Amino acid sequence: MAWLVLGQGIKLVVDQGFVAGDESMLFNSLLLVLVIAFIGSIATYCRFYLMVWLGERVCADIRKALFSHLVTLSPSFFAESRTGEVISRFTSDTTLLQSVVGTGVSMALRSFVMFVGALVLMAITSTTLTLYVFIAVPIILLPIKLLGKKVRYFAKVSQDDVASMGTLIDESLHEIHTLQSYNHEDQSVESFDASAEQIMQSASKRIHYRALLIAMIMFISLSSIFIVAWVGALDVISGAITPGELAAFVFYAVLAGASIATISEVIGDLQKAAGASERIVELMNTSSDIPIGSTFPDATLAPFEPIEKQPLNVNIKGFRVNEQALVDANKPILTLHNIGFSYPSVPEKQIIHEVSFSVMPGQKVAIVGHSGAGKSTLFDLLMRFYDIDYGEILIGDSAQKTISTYDIRRQFALVPQDAVIFATTVLDNIRLSNTTATKEEVIEAAKLAFAHEFILDFVDGYETQLGERGVKLSGGQKQRIAIARAILAKRPILLLDEATSALDASSEKYVKQALDSLMTKTTTLIIAHRLSTVINADNIIVLEKGKVIGQGKHAELMAASPVYKEFVELQLS
Ligand SMILES: Nc1ncnc2c1ncn2[C@@H]1O[C@H](COP(=O)(O)OP(=O)(O)OP(=O)(O)O)[C@@H](O)[C@H]1O
């Protein structure tokens, strides 16, 4: 509004100072114009600050919403989408929205007020001249309509290309070890260059259409202003309007023209942002194929206690179902009844066929079978990362499908084959499974996992930063951290995927001791690769192509199952 008032100042300067030759009036007008400019600048500061702040806020809120949605999605979503692409939604797409809200909308708002104000003041100054301007407006809007669509389309294409590049960077840098060991750097650089050029190509198309849009609008609006100024100059000569009025009118016409140009540019930006938000919304609307489940929809089922009330020392005989009842030591803690499963991405390939077995509280059950037999898949099914196609899984007496995923998962402590370490301190890595644990409890768990000694050897002890993916640890150390994590979780059922990677004899000894100390406390299901693990198991399940082809103790299976016998002989040899 201050800039609009400036037009009136100009009128005063021209008519009463300049044309009338009044010096003191000229000076007063200058003062007035300076004050208006000062007010306008302060207003600009406020507008800029508030709008850019708002842009950042919107961006932060979208990122927060997106992340909290993503962590609820099931593994099948991540199996099908590429992480780099998802990361690009966070970075480039939200940044685009941020700049549109922060800068674009702010400029559009200013331009809109200016445009309307300028039109009103133009009409007051000269109605006829304003009518001429009105004829020009639809001509300006035409290219916006025609070219805007193209801009939007190519904006989406180039954002997609940026996302693919994100995937490429993510994969290459995470797996840099493998790439370098096979001297694959040049090929990686080649694919990256191709990806960067692809972005450049789609961007140039977008830029071309946008540049064309801006140029056309500029040409049409400037030509209109010149024509109107010419008509106005004729009016001044004929005495219909004063020179000051013409000056103010041209000033307003330029303001209005510039505002329209800005608005059209922002519309281009908005179209680009629409592409980005479409992709964000798409991601937000992906729902997990595993319902998180409200806790205990069926009131007749004995509810598990809320986690705060869960006693830290879980009874090895089973887990608490509610305050009154511990699971009966004579009843299975886990029952798989005739289950079948195929991955949602490959529904035609059945991975698990009619598997049935049960696990008693405190038992140590080993699962053996060839690579690809479906052992890890069974673990995923127990924790309900996927839903089974048929059959039933019972946890205690409750059907797995009737329990919330939160409650299912807090019955299990998983030690995966490849221990996962996060880029944080040793303390936080262990505490991941039980965030309320004290440092003393963490140390106790680390001692039980035979990790305490090597942790103390680090300069910063438990506060040592482990680096991305635990690059600062050896294989055996990583495993012991993962075991300490599982001990600290104090969960009733331990799922253990025995590492196949060879550790040196002393590491192996430590890891084995750590595992033994963990297994005595809980019910354990272990995917076994070593004879020493299976020999003492209470029950051994032999899995072959997703089917249970034998179960029993070591001696029974040696006599009854050729596959098991082969496993044992391989171990012995
Ligand atoms: N996300 C997935 N989507 C589709 N198929 C999968 C997926 N994960 C595993 N599979 C397939 O399921 C089968 C069983 O895999 P699983 O990982 O359970 O085997 P495993 O017995 O644990 O093998 P290993 O001992 O080598 O780890 C394999 O044929 C594998 O190709």
PDBQT file of the ligand as one rigid body, heavy atoms in Angstrom, charges set to zero:
ROOT
HETATM    1  N1  LIG A 601      10.828 -59.562   0.345  1.00  0.00    +0.000 N 
HETATM    2  C1  LIG A 601      10.741 -60.681  -0.384  1.00  0.00    +0.000 A 
HETATM    3  N2  LIG A 601       9.960 -60.700  -1.476  1.00  0.00    +0.000 NA
HETATM    4  C2  LIG A 601       9.850 -61.812  -2.218  1.00  0.00    +0.000 A 
HETATM    5  N3  LIG A 601      10.480 -62.955  -1.953  1.00  0.00    +0.000 NA
HETATM    6  C3  LIG A 601      11.293 -63.017  -0.888  1.00  0.00    +0.000 A 
HETATM    7  C4  LIG A 601      11.473 -61.874  -0.041  1.00  0.00    +0.000 A 
HETATM    8  N4  LIG A 601      12.313 -62.223   0.946  1.00  0.00    +0.000 NA
HETATM    9  C5  LIG A 601      12.650 -63.515   0.732  1.00  0.00    +0.000 A 
HETATM   10  N5  LIG A 601      12.036 -63.997  -0.360  1.00  0.00    +0.000 N 
HETATM   11  C6  LIG A 601      12.118 -65.380  -0.872  1.00  0.00    +0.000 C 
HETATM   12  O1  LIG A 601      11.655 -66.246   0.131  1.00  0.00    +0.000 OA
HETATM   13  C7  LIG A 601      12.394 -67.445   0.175  1.00  0.00    +0.000 C 
HETATM   14  C8  LIG A 601      12.811 -67.765   1.595  1.00  0.00    +0.000 C 
HETATM   15  O2  LIG A 601      13.694 -66.761   2.038  1.00  0.00    +0.000 OA
HETATM   16  P1  LIG A 601      14.266 -66.728   3.517  1.00  0.00    +0.000 P 
HETATM   17  O3  LIG A 601      15.071 -65.494   3.645  1.00  0.00    +0.000 OA
HETATM   18  O4  LIG A 601      13.170 -66.955   4.467  1.00  0.00    +0.000 OA
HETATM   19  O5  LIG A 601      15.228 -68.001   3.500  1.00  0.00    +0.000 OA
HETATM   20  P2  LIG A 601      16.195 -68.549   4.640  1.00  0.00    +0.000 P 
HETATM   21  O6  LIG A 601      15.826 -69.953   4.852  1.00  0.00    +0.000 OA
HETATM   22  O7  LIG A 601      16.189 -67.644   5.795  1.00  0.00    +0.000 OA
HETATM   23  O8  LIG A 601      17.590 -68.463   3.895  1.00  0.00    +0.000 OA
HETATM   24  P3  LIG A 601      19.065 -68.130   4.479  1.00  0.00    +0.000 P 
HETATM   25  O9  LIG A 601      19.453 -69.244   5.365  1.00  0.00    +0.000 OA
HETATM   26  O10 LIG A 601      19.894 -68.087   3.236  1.00  0.00    +0.000 OA
HETATM   27  O11 LIG A 601      18.965 -66.810   5.150  1.00  0.00    +0.000 OA
HETATM   28  C9  LIG A 601      13.560 -67.258  -0.786  1.00  0.00    +0.000 C 
HETATM   29  O12 LIG A 601      13.259 -68.028  -1.934  1.00  0.00    +0.000 OA
HETATM   30  C10 LIG A 601      13.552 -65.801  -1.131  1.00  0.00    +0.000 C 
HETATM   31  O13 LIG A 601      13.871 -65.620  -2.476  1.00  0.00    +0.000 OA
ENDROOT
TORSDOF 0
